[in-house]
Amino acid sequence: MNKLKQVLNNLLECKSPQELIDEGSNSELKKTLNVFDLIVLGIGAVVGTGIFTIIGSAIVGSSDGAGAGSAVVISMILAAIASVFSALSYSEIASMIPVAGSAYTYTYATMGELMAWMVGWILMLEYAIGNITVASAWTGYFVQFLKGFKHILPAFVVNCPLWLRNDYRTMYEICNKYGWDVHDKMPFLHLPFGFEIPIAINFPAIAIVLILTILLIRGVKESTKVATIMVGVNMSIILSFIIVGAFYIKPENWTPFAPNGLEGIFTGAFVIFFAYIGFDAISTAAEETKNPQRDLPIAIMGTLILCTILYILAALVLTGIVPFKAIDTQAPLAHAMRFININWYAGLISMGALCALTSVLLIYQLGTTRILFAMSRDNFLPKSLTTIHKKFKTPHVLTWISGLIVIICALFMDLNISAELCNFGTFTSFIIICIAVLILRKTEPDRPRPFKVPFCPWFPILGIITCLGLMYCKFSAKATSALYFIIWLVIGVVIYASYSYKSKRNEDL
């Protein structure tokens, strides 16, 4: 009985906010970021796959759920509301505990060791697995971009073999769709075999992840400079799409406004929520921020407000130009320009999409590394992983590991399932953050809070309810991603029980 009690005490053991702050202040990470850098990181993480790809699926629908049609703007507002409550909660805690690790660190300060590990594990869905979706989308736009140079580049570059730009699972889906036999070794597929097993490698995705991994090793400030350029190009493209497209809107395309009713709107809200993921990545760079108590809340809320306005305007223009059933789910904005016969601008949008997706990849990779860094520092993972590069002052070992995770998973993971898994991970972390605010208001009432959630406890409670509601919609649809999410949680418990719990105890000896 005493042993069981000791185990329970260990599972519920928390780190005090002050202890976390002291650890962060002794970090070797270089403090170089200001509020502008943080907003760039936020916009770079948020404005990407969602607006250039996922918005098409939210409007049209998929085999896993109905589309919202023109009512996707309501879906966006619902997703934004769910994000706002969580963003306010993130702002309060990030200003209180400005250390690396995001929701993982905040959970450790409020709910104990086991929940901290599980939240860190769940965050891998948001960042590492979410990055697979982004990398796959990057390949699609890169291939489209190359086709614009068909009279300049060699044919084998412009029309590279399918097996060099698709993962293993997608290759099988393509073959099934067109009635091809993948084992026929057909010349137009150019599908090589190894030990009688067909080979498929998403080479562009692997290449861009490797390049960005090397960039992140060189330093977070250098990475932010690249992200600033990408965000500038990206924002210019989207704003010009809104302005140019506004002249081609046909109001009749907005009818029927909600073709699939509330089901389509709520399903669309779950899907389009992927477009809002990323603003919380700002908090993962807290230890590298010059004035985190002031700058983190400003950057988090500023990013969310700017992106929401941008999304709604882009959605209104897109659904106003193209009838919702005719909207392309792979490259909706570029297709919309072709729909109104502005083909040259479709190529420009592909370039903007590449910049946007590159910045998202960069920020997600940064977030993955910093969360793993915090978990390793707490002995949930081997301590040796926290090694800092002597010249660049970055956690280079973990940066390589996070890059390799994306590369390996990108070989076989389905784009849509990885996007929905990312949503499940994000919703869960948002719920945890809202609960953490309520706990800290009770356990640390006198601790300075440079930013406070207004109307507490109602706003955090509303954040919990909205996130749970959107998750329930997907669970009730019995989506494949819901099953995978449960399996992911079980794997996390197994790893904690078999390694992390013992590793923490050995630390105390």
Secondary structure, 3 states (H helix, E strand, C coil): CHHHHHHHHHHCCCCCHHHHHHHHHCCCCCCCECHHHHHHHHHHHHCCHHHHHHHHHHHHEECCEECCHHHHHHHHHHHHHHHHHHHHHHHHHHHHCCCCCCHHHHHHCCCCHHHHHHHHHHHHHHHHHHHHHHHHHHHHHHHHHHHCCCCCCCHHHHCCCHHHCCCHHHHHHHHHHHCCCHHHCCCCCCCCEECCEECCCCHHHHHHHHHHHHHHHHCHHHHHHHHHHHHHHHHHHHHHHHHHHHHHCCHHHHCCCCCCHHHHHHHHHHHHHHHHCCHHHHHHHHHHECCHHHHHHHHHHHHHHHHHHHHHHHHHHHHHHCCHHHCCCCCHHHHHHHHCCCHHHHHHHHHHHHHHHHHHHHHHHHHHHHHHHHHHHCCCCCHHHHCCCCCCCCCHHHHHHHHHHHHHHCCCCCHHHHHHHHHHHHHHHHHHHHHHHHHHHHHCCCCCCCCCCCCCCHHHHHHHHHHHHHHHHHHHCCCHHHHHHHHHHHHHHHHHHHHHHHHHHHHHC
